[in-house]
């Protein structure tokens, strides 16, 4: 008896599979997270993120220029200061590393690459939390938002196309939008870390930014057990003026990513975080997996779940693979 339909017919050759592929990953959808360190000369490898480094200003310019040449969407800058204090004052210093790096990268790439900045205090505080601490040791939500707003304006003044508040403070997007508009930066995009979870997958990032955190951030980042709550967070950020909403981490939260994608009509980003990267790199180093195939499959899964934009430490590698035709 004849089989009425054979799905395998559409898998017979590479050209056939490419023609009917439902999901495509392209360099223009990828953002490269990069670390710039104050007082550094050259680059310093990050041991828990094989292949990634902290950079000085000269190197971060070159990295950004390469990102632009590879056709990536953008570079997300994280600053690593030499000195920290309780208020994260280095984040608001005119000559602070993230402010200086933003201007340097914008000067290097102009509008050929989106210059994006992390708006948060955790890299700059000696306690490692994302905001100011009140007398009882809790993060002071509203006082922190005032600093985020000032920080975002400083980044926009130095040429950032996109500011990305990542601290999960209630009302942070609204405070930043009001400040940007008042300063004449109506065109600066806010990419909100709308659904950011208190995850164990951030471990290697702690080394990358020399984090001083003790304890956890469970009082302000989302509980990994909650999915519906993510939609509440996303809705609030959109109401406050977010242009893009993000889910972080990506791989363990693909269900959340799909729910967010189905609920909104704005671009959705996902952050393929440091722990996800490190696990693959460790397995590849031991020869247990095919690294390129694994990376391609993981990035495809994030796109398939609904991400329009992916922040990933593999962005440059992926773009090189595409360019080489591998």
N, C-alpha and C positions, 0 to 999 in steps of 0.2 A: 504494500500500500504506500502511495506517495505521501511524503511528509509535506503538508500544505505550506509550511513556511519554515525556512532554515535561517535563523539569525546568523549562523556562521558565514553565510555568503558575504556579509558586510565586514568580515574580519580577514579576508583572504590575503590581502597585500597591505604593505605600509601605506600606499596611496589611498586605498579604500578605507582603511581605519582612520586616516587623517581627515578624509572627506566627511565622515559621519561622526567625528568626535564631538561630544556634547560640551566638553569643558576644555578650555585652552588656558595655559599659563604663559604670559608674555612678560618680557622685561619691563615694559611700560606700566605694569601693574604692581611692581615690586619697589619697596623702600629698604634701603640699607641702613641699619643702626650702626653708629660709629661713635667712638669714645675719644675725646680730646682732653689731655691731661696738662695741667699747669706745671711749669717748671721742668718738663720733660724735654730731653733732646733725642730726636729720632722716634723710635717706636718701642713699646714694651709689650712682649707677648702676654696674653692672658691664659694661664695654664689650663683653666677649666673650660675655655672656649678655644680649642685648637684651631689655629689659622686666623684668629682675631687678635687685635692688639689695641692698646692705648696709643694715641698719636700726639705728636707735637703739632704746632700750627702749620709748619711747612708740609708735613706729611698729610694732615687732614685736608689741606688744599688739594694735594695730589690725588688723594682718595676720592674726593668729590669730583675732580676733573675726570677721573677714570669712570666713576659712576655715570657721569653725563655722557661720556663717550660710548658706554655700553647700552645706553638707551633706557636706564632705570628711571623710575618716576621721581625718586627723591632720596635724600639722605637725612636721617634723623640724628641730631646731635645731642650727645650727653656729655656734660662737663664734669671733670674730676679736678677739684681744687686742691691746692697744697695744704691749706688750713681750713678747719671747720670750726663752727661755734654753735651755740644753742639756737640762734635765730637764722642760721644759714645765710649770713650777711654776704658771703661771696657771690650768691646768686643775684644780688642787687647792686653789686659794685660795678661802677662804670667800666673798670678794667678787669672784671671777673672773667674767668676762662670761657664761660659759655657765651657771654656777650662778645668778647673779642673773637672767638672762633666763628660765631654767626656772621659777623662782618667780613671776616677773612674768606669764608667759604662763599658768601654771596658775591664778593669781589672776584673770586676765581671763576665762578660758573654762571653768574648773572641769572638769566631766566632759563638757561638750558637744563637746569636741574632744580627741582623744588627743594628749597632749604627749609628744613623742619626742625623745630626745637622742642625739647622736653621741658614742660613748665611744671616743675616740682622742686621741693627743697631737700629731698632725701640725700642727694649726693653732697649737699652742702652743710648738713647739720651734724653735730658731734654725737647726737643720740640716734641718728639714722632714720628718724621718722620723717614723714612727708610734709610736716607742718610744724608750727609753733606749739610748744607744750604749755598747757595751763599749769597752775600751781599744784593741781592734784595729779599731774603726770599724764593727763589725757590730751590728745591733740585738739587744739582750739580751732574749730572749724572756720568761724567767721573771720578771725584775725588772720588765719592762713590765707583765706581768699583775697584779702586785701594785698598780701604780698604776691600772690599769683598774678593778680591784675597788673601790678607794677612790673613784674617780671616779664609778662607777655608783651607789654608795651615796649619795654627795652629791647626785646628780641625783634619786634616789628620795626622799631626805629633803625635797627641794624640790618634790615633787609629780609627777615624771615618771611617766607610765603605762607607758612603754616605754623601755628603754635598748637601744642598738644598737651593739655593739662592731664596729668596722670595720677594725681594724688587722691582721687575719689572723695573730695570734699563736697558736701552738699552745697549746691549753688555756685560752684566754681566756674562753670561755663558762663552763667549770667554775669558774674562779676567781671570776667575777662572780656566778654563781648561789650559790655558797657564802657569799660576802660579803653578798649581798642577804638571804638567808635568815637569816643570823646577826644581821642588823640589823633583823629584823622585817618585811622587805619581800617576803614570800613571794608576794604577788600582783603584783609588778612583772614585767612581761613582758620577755623577752629576744628581740629580733629580731636574729639573728646574720647578719652579712655572711659567709655560709658559703662561697660560691664567688665570691670577688672577684679579678678578673684584673688583672695589670699591664698596663693598657690605655693606648693613646694617646688615648682618648676623654675623659680627665679634664682636658684642657688648660684649658678655661675655668674649671673649678672652682678651679684653682690661683690664678687672679686673684681669684676670689670670696672666698677665705680668706687672701689675701696670703701664699701659701705661700713658704717659704724653701728649698724642696727643690732640691738639685743632685744629679745622678745619677738613679737610679731605685729602684724598690722590688721588683725582680725576685727578691730573695732571700726575700721573705716573701709577696708576692702571687702568684697563680697564673699559670703560663705559658699564654698564649692558645692554644697548640697542644694543650692537654690538656683532654679532656672527662671521661674516666673518673675522673681525679683529683678532679674536683668532687664526685662521689658519695662519695668517701672523706671529703672535708672535711665534707660535709653529715652523713654518718653520725656522725662524731666529735662535731660540734656538738650533734646530737640526743642522743647518749649523755651529754653533759655538761649537758644541761638546756635547750637552746634551745627556745623556744615557736614561733618563726617562723624560717624560713631564707630567705636572700636570694641571688639571683644578680645580679651587677653586673659589667659593664654589661648592658643588656637586649638591644638590637637585634642586636648582633653575636654574641650568645650565646643565641639563641632555641632552638638545638638542645640546649644545656646545660639551659636552663630546662625544656624538655619532658622531658628525662631525669630531672631532679630531681623534677618534678611526678609522674612515673610511679613514682618510687622511694619517696616518702614520703606520709604521711597527715596531715601538719600543714600549716598555711597556708604558701604560698610567695609571697615577694615578689620583685619585680624593680625595679632602679633604672635608669630611663630617664635616662642621665647627661648631663652638661653638653655634651659634644661632640656628642652626638646631637641635643640641643636646638639648639645653635648652628648646625649645618649646615642644619637646616630653616629657622631664622629668617633666615639669610643668603640662602638661595634665595628665600624669600618676599619679602624686602626688595627683591630684584631683579626680582620679578614672574615668576619662573620656575615657580612652583608655586602651587596653591590651598592656602593655609596651613591653614585649618580642615579641609578634606578630608584633607590629608596627616596632620595631627595625629590626627584620628579614626582613620585607617587604621593608623597606627603603634601607637597605644594598643590598638586592637583586636588587632593582631598579637601584642602582648605578652600580652594576656589569652588569646588563642587558643592560644598556646604553653604556657599553664598557670599564669600568674601569677594569684593571688587578689588580690594587692595590688600597686599600682604607685606608686613614688616618681617624681614627674615635676614639672618646672618648669611644665608646662602644666596642672597640676591646677586652678588657679583659673579659667583661661580655659575649660577644658572644662566646668567646673561652670556657668559663666555661659552658655555655649552651650546647655547642657541646659535651664537655667532660661528662656532666651529662646525655646526651641523651635526653634532654627536647625538 
